[in-house]
């Protein structure tokens, strides 16, 4: 990437290693915040992970109210670090930013993780600056302002350019502070400065804001170069932390314990990139249409999985981040999109997705990577992208039945059994819609073969009729042979299975399952499947499509989610076109006029105009 003037002013380069400098000063009570006498070395190893671990455990307490959970978080924070407000705000962002959108067929859906819902109110409470101020002053006894510069981020425009400009201003401020006090003994002017003292005002959260802004830009398709820019800033953050480690090692060696060393170690740990950094990069690549997006996403996930520690660096300065459930889900999102037209690649990606799912369900798998509903949905979506694979329906049904099995085991499990993660796995509307789509795929493939065989049979009939020698007997033999070889092979059985799933969804909705509902999406998939089966050999299917559309209109009188949209009408029109009947043109015109007339009807609103 080209280095901008602002980056040069802040002391950044594209490939240079950050220079380091140090200063000694007396440290007050703030430097002793991170100390815990019971821990070897007198320093909490990793306050952010220490707190996040207990927050994750709190998330399982579904019975506690939000206010009680907030009080428990505050009590645990008493043994945290001076950056507790940062970690609380980071966790709050993780609770509220758990809805991600991805493409399933031609419809955009959102996936929401249910496991973090009980603590959302408490997380928002902790995210407020006033409560952060009260917590810090009460527990840590701080006399100076508690809001650090990297916490003060208030701009009307949250575009990557604005966030990047804000980070460059922080880097420039650090550089000027070090130059005025002759702290920056750097040899290269194109490198961020790190020093130990009260004047250092930078934290890894500042870099994380930039990475998240580029990930958001990639999701909204605002910038095509968002993943590359995010990788560039991650490289800057990694080199900045590496420079801080080198400074500490050259100044204090492996020793730790004094207040000055504790504060220096907290600065070094504060610059260490966490798993959220790499998740933001994977997230950006998972929404890129670039051909290398899957490869790049795999590269960053592999780096998290390796988790190699640098030789000679003590653990209190560097703790390599490890992948969590979100890391794997984002990568599964990247490989389950079905990019490109290579059929073999789609199948291999679906197999990889399913293998990752099995890996995360192993008995010895860490609790941080256990799968959720999202994980299963991504694996199912990967198989639905294999549009030329007949076995996709069987694979999808296996995954769906496994999800229902986990849901049942969690409901019937004894109190002593540890199956808490299973409550996060339950089929939702998207799961069943993709299962319907999988059966439609198989029905379409079988119908295509059946239509081809029918045309071959018709040609042979014509040849037999032209020969006029034993025509009647030969035609009867051909009909018998064809019926024996193609019985039920027109895709009707598969379409019946798809309709049975839709009826099952109706039953679940009537029983009060909030996560499952029959909507226009499921009906549109059914309509599209029947339209593909329609042909001159089965012209009656077009009438069946009309009946389904009329059923949707009747259901829409009670619930608008069943109201037909432009996709519904297009499927009916397509079925008449494929039927090749003499009245097909008139029926197509009829449904087109009806769609145009009802597009402005408030009772049957369309998702998009025809």
N, C-alpha and C positions, 0 to 999 in steps of 0.2 A: 504494500500500500504506500501511496505517496504521503510523505510527512507534510502536514499543513503548517502554516506559519504559527498558528496557535499552539501546536504540539512542540514546535521548536522553541517557542517562548517559554513553555512549561518545562522544557528540558527532556523531551522525549525524542527518541530515534527509532528507526524501524528495526535495526539489528544490533544496536550497541547494548552492552551490559550496564545496568544502572550503577552509578558510582555511589560510594558510601562515605559517611563522615560520622564523627561521634563527638560527644562532649560530656563532661562529667558535671553533675550538679547534685545538690542535696534534695532528697525526695521526701515529701510530707506523707500524710496519711493516705493519699491516693495511691502511692506506690506500693502500699502494703495491702491493698484491697484483695489482690489475687492470692494471698497467702493462706494456706490451710495447714495447720500444724500437724494434722494427722497424716498428711500425704508426704511420701518421701521426697525430700528436696524442698518442701515448703511451698510448692506452687501447684495450683490446680492444673492438671495436664491440658485440658482443652475445655474452657468454660462453655463454649457454644455447643459442643457435642454433649457435654455433661448436662446442660440444661435441656437440650432438645430430647435427650434420652428420657428424661423425666416427664417432659411434656407429652411425648409419645405414649408413655405409660398412663398418663392422665387421660389421654384420648379414649382409653378403653373403659373409663368409668362413666358409662352412659347413665348411670343412676344419679350422679351428682348434678346439682344445678350449676348454671354458668357462674353465678356469683361465688359459690363455694370453690369452684375450680380456679377462679381468679385469685382467691385468697391463698389457695395452696401453691399456685405459681409464685406469688409474692413471697411466701415463706421459703420456698426453695431458692429464690433469688438471693436470699440473705447470704448464702455461701457462694455466690457467683463472683463475677468480675465487674470491673468498672464499666464494661461495655454491655451490661445486661440489657439496657434499653435497645441496643442494636439488635441483639439476638431475639428479644421479644418482638420487635418490629419485623425481623426477618421471618420469625415463625408465624406472625400474623399474616404476612403476605402469602406464606405457604398455605394457610388455612383458607384464605379468601380467594386465592388464585388457583383453585383446584378444578376449574371448569375449562376444558379445552375442546375446541371444535375440530372435527375432521370429516372428511368426505366419505359418505357411504352411498355408493351408487350416484344418483343425481341429486341427492338431498343432503343438506348440511345438518348435522346433529351435534349435540353437546354431550360430553360425558362428565359426570360429576361423582367425585369420590365421597362415599357416605361416612368414611371412618373418622373424619375430622369435624363433623357437624356439631358435636356437643360443646366444643370450645371456641366457636366462632365469636360469640359475644365477649368471652373473656379475652380473646386475642385482640379484638378491636379495643377493648378497655385498656389493655397494656400498650397498644399502639399509640394511644393519645399522649401527646407531649406532657400534658399536665400530670398524668398519672406516672409517667416515667420520671418526671421531676420529683414527685412525692416519694416514689419508691427509692430513688437513688439517695435523696437527702435523708430519708428515714433509716435505710439499711446501711448505707455507705458513709454517711456523714460528710458529704461533699459540701464545700462552701462556695465553690465557683460554679459558673453556669454549667448545667448538665448536658445541654444540647451541643453536641459536637458539630463541626462544619459539615461532615458527611451526612448528618441527620437533617440539616437544614436545607431541604431541597423543595422549594416552592416556586414553580414556574407554571405559567398558563399553558405553555406548549411543551408537551412531554415527548416530543419527537427525538430521535436519536441525536440529531444535531445539537439540540438544546442541552440534553443530558451530557453529551460529550464536551460541550463548551463549559458546562458547570464543573466537570471533572478536571478539565485543563486549568480552570481558575484555581482549584485546590492545589494542583501540582505547582502552578506558578507561585502561589502564596508560600508554599513550603520552600521553594527555591529561593525566593527573595528573603525569607526569614533566615535561611542558612547563610546566604551571602552577606547579609548585614552583620551577622555575628561571627563571620569567618569560620563557619562550621563546615561549609561545603568544600572539601579539599578534593574536588573531582578533576579528573583529567579529560573528560569528555563532556561537552556542554549539551549533548543530545541524550541525556539520561535522567530519569527521575531521581530525586535526592532522598536519602533516608538518613536520619540521625536520631539519637536518643535524647529526649528532653521534653520539656513542657511545650515547646513551640511546634513539635511535630503534630500535624493535624491531618492525618489521612488514615483510612481504614479500607479493608477489602470490600466493605459494603459499597463504597463509592464506585469501584470497578464493577461490582455486581449490578448496580443501577444501569450502567451503560450496556452491559451484556443483556440485561432483561429488556431494555428499550429496543435493542436490535432484534431480539427474539420476537418481540411484539410486532416490530415492523415486518419481519418475515412472515408472521402469521397473517397479517393484514395485506400482504403482497405490496406494501408501499415501496420497498427497496429490494431490488434483486440481489444487491451485493451485501445484504445484511449479514449472512453467515460469515462471509470473508472478513467483514469489519469486526464482527464479534470475535473471531479467532485472533485478529490483530491485537485487540485490547486484552484478550486473555494472555497473549504472549507478553505484553507489557506488564500485566499483573504478576505473572510468574517470575519474570526477571526482577521486578521490584522486590518480591519476597526473597528471592535468591540473594540479592544484594544485602538485604537486612540480615539474613543468616550469616553471610560472610563477615559483616560488620560485627555481629555479636561474637562470633568465633574468634575474630582477631582481637577483640577488646577484652572479653571475659573468658574465653575458652569454653570448657564444659562445666564451669562452676555456676551455681544458682543458689539463692538463699537470701542475699541482702535485698533491701528495698530497691536499691538502684538496679540490681540485676533483674529483680522481678518486673519492674516497670519496663526495662528494655526487652525482656522476654515477651511481655504482653504486646508491645509494639510489633515485634517480629511475628507473633502468632496472629495478631490482628491483620497482617498483610497476607497471611497464607490463604490461597484460593481454596474454597470449600466445594463440596459436591454440587452446590447450586450453580457455580460457575460453569461447570462442564454440562450440567443439565440445560443451561441456557443455550450453549453451543449446539447440543444435540437437538434441542427444540427448534432452533433456527434452521438447521439442516433438514429436519423432518417436515418442514413446510416449504422447502425449496424444490423446484422442478428440475434442477440441474441434474445431469446424468451422474455426477459424482456425489450426490447428496447422501446416498446410502453408505458409500465408502467412507466419507468423512464422519458421518454419525458413528459408524463402527469404530473408527480410529479413536474417537474420544471416549467411547464406552470401554474400549480395550485398555485405554490408559487408566481409567478408574478401576478396572478389574485387576490390573497389574499391581497398582498400589505400591510400587517400589520405593523404599526409603533410601535416601542418599547416604553413602558411607561416611561415617565420622560425624554426622549431624545428630545431636541428642534429640530424644523424643519430645522434650518440652519445647523445642523450637519448630519441629516439623512432624506433623501427623498426616500422612497421605490420605486424601479422601477416598472413601469407598462408595461404590454405586448403591443406590437405594431403589425402591420400587418405581419411583418416577423416572429414574435413569433408564431402566429397562423398558418401561412403558413408552417413553419418547422414542427409543430406538425401534421398538416394535411398531410404532406409528409410522416411522420412516420406511420400514421394509414391507409394510402391509398395504401400501398405497397402490401397488401394481403399476409402477412407472414403466414406460416403454412397451414394446410389442413382442418381446421375446417370451414365448410361452414357457420354455424351460426355466427361465429366470424366475418367473412368477411362482412356479411350483417349488423351486429351491428356496425361495424366500418364505413361502408358506411353511415348508418343512422346518426352516430355521426358526421361524416364529413359534412353532409348536414345540420345538426342542428347548427353546428358552423358557417356555412355560413349564415344561417338565422339570427343567433344572431348578426353577424357583420353587417348585413344590416338593423337592427332595426333603427327607426327614432332617438332614443336617444343614439345610439352607438357613442362612441368617434371617431373623425375623424382619429385617429392614427391606428384604426383597421379595417377600411373600406376595403372590399375585392378588389382584383385585378384579372387579367386574371389568374394568377397562382392559386389563391384560388379556382376559379371555376374549373380549370383543375385538381386540386387535388381531389375535390369532384367527378368529373366525373370519374377520374381514380379509385377511391374507388369502384364505381359501376361496372366498367369493370372488377374488380377483383372478382366479384361475378359470376363466370363462370357457376353456376348452377341455376341462378335466372332469370326467364323469364321476370320479371318486370324491369330488369336493363335497357333495351332499352328505356322504357318509362321514367324512372327517368333521364337518360342521355339527352333525347330530351327535357325534361322540363327545365333542367339547360341550355342547349344550346339555347333554345328559349328565356330564361330569359336574357342571355348574349346579344343576338341580340336586345332584347327590350331595354336594357340599352344603347346599342350603338346608337340605333335610337333616344331614348329620349334625349341623350346628343347632338346629331346633330340638333334636332328640338327644343331644349329648349330655352325659352326666356332668355334674358340677366339677368333678375332679379332672376332667379331660381338658387339655389345652387346645381348644379349637376356636379360639377367639378370632383368628384371621379369617375363618370361613364365613363370618358374618359380613365380610366385605365382598363376598362372591355370591351374587344372585343374578339370574337372568333379568334383563330389563327389556324395554320395548325395542331397543336397537338389536339386542341379541336375537329375539324372535323374528324381527324383520329380515335380518341377514340369513336366518335359517330358512325362511320362506324363499328368499332370493336363491339360496343354494339349490333348493328343489326345482326352482324355475330354470336354473342353468342346466340341470340334468334333463329336464323335460324338453328344453329347446334343442339340446344336442340329439336326443333320441328322435324328436320330431323331424329334425333335419335329415337324419338317415332314413326315416320312414318315408318322407316325401320323395327322396331320391329313389328309393326302391319302388315307390308307386309309379314314378315316371318310367323307370325301366320296365315295369310290368306292362304299362300301357303301350310302350313301343313294341314289346313282344306280342301283345294282342294284335296289334296292327299287322305285324309280319305274319302271324298265323292266319289271320283273316284273308290276307292276300294270297296265301298258298292254296286255300280252299280244299285241302286234303285232310280229312279227319279233323276239321276245325273245331267242331263242338267238343269232341273228346279231349283234344289237346288243350283247349281253353279251360275245361273243367279240371284237368290235371294241374295246370299252372296255378289256377285259383286255390286249389287245395294245398299245393306246396307253399305258395306265398302266405296263406293264412297260418300255416304251421310255423313258418319261420318268423313272422312279424306280428304274432298275436300280442296285443297290449304294448307294442313297441312305439306307439305314436306319442308318448309323453303324457297320456291322460292320467295314468296312475301317479306319476310324480306331481302333477298339478293337483290331484286330489289330496296328496300328502301336504302340499302347501296350504290348501284351503283348510285342512284339519288343524294345522298350526294356528291359522288365523282364528278359527272357532275356539281353540284352546285359550288364546289370548283374550277373547271375549269373556270366557268363563272366569279366568283369573281376575279380570277387571271387575266383574260382577261380585267376586268374593272380597273385594276391597284391597287388592294389591296396588299400591300407589305407583310402583316403578314399572308396571306393565299396563298398557292400554292399547286398544285397537284404534288406529288412526288412519288417515288417508294414505299414509305411506305404505302400510301393509296391503291395502286394497289396490293401490297403484301397481305394486309388484305383481299381484295376482292378475290384474288386467293386462299388464305388459306380457306376462307369460302366456296367457290364453291368446293374445294377439299374435304371438309368434307361432303358435300351433295352427292358427287359421290358414287355410289354403283351399284350392279348388277341390281337394279331396275331402275336406271337412268344412264345408261352408256354414254348418249350423253353429260353429263356435262364435261367429259374430253376434248371433242372437243371445248367446250366453253372456257375452261381454256387455251387451245392452242391459241384460237383467241385473248384472252386478252393479252397473252404474246406477240403475234405478233404485237398487237396494241402498246404495250409498246416499242417494238423495233422500230416501225415507228416513235413514238414520240421522241425517244432518238436521232434521226437524227437531230432534231431541238433544243433539250434541254437535256443535259446529266442527269438531275435529274430524268428522266423517264427511264433511262437505267435499264433493269432487272438485278437482282443480283442472288446470289445463292439461296436465299429464294424463288424467283420467279420460278426458274427452279425446285426446290424441290416440290413446290406446284403442278406444272403440272405433275411431275412424280408420286406424291401421288394420284392425281386424276385418273391416269391410273391404278394404283395398286388397288384402291378401286372399279374400274369399273368391274374387273374380266372378261374382254373380252379376247377372244382368241389371239388377237394381242396386248394385253397390254404389254407383255414383250418386243416386238419389239419397241413399241413406247417409253417405258421407256429407252431402250438402245439408241434410236435415240436422245432423249433429253439430256441424260447424255453425249454422244459424242459431241453434239453441245455445251453443257456447257463447256466441256473441251477444245474444239477448240477455243471458243470465250473468254475464261478467260484471254488470253493474248492480245486480240484485243484492241487497243487503242480507237477504236470507241465505244466499249461497255465494259468499265471497270467494274469490279466487286467490290463490297464493301469488300468481303472477298473471298478467293479461294474456289472452290468446295471441 
